[in-house]
């Protein structure tokens, strides 16, 4: 049976539109589930006054990582992929001493407060949806 060329053209146009829609959904993160999490970061029982929290998905195809500032022991992260993520932290405190900084200018000396094991390995957490994720980091700093 011979199908008129206009029918073939319509079928091809529909298939192209469908393929395009599927491709765009894949590019826009369709099907990839993410969460917004927030909570507390404490080091040896004290809120981390100033620092950073960084996450990286364990699965390579789960998307990129991200970061947020920690202020007065609190943080909020958006678009964290569901599943296992590795969280790392940075933070320091002023020691009360003054050092010579870049350009010869005096500046406060700062010391790391994040426990050595956390700096080296991070913390793996399974994220299953929006909510609170508190991090209580224990151990000696590097």
PyMOL commands that set and color helices and strands:
alter all, ss='L'
color gray80, all
select helices_A, chain A and resi 5-27+60-62+102-104+116-121
alter helices_A, ss='H'
color red, helices_A
select strands_A, chain A and resi 34-43+46-47+50-57+66-71+74-81+83-100+106-112+123-127+131-132+135-137
alter strands_A, ss='S'
color yellow, strands_A
deselect
rebuild
show_as cartoon
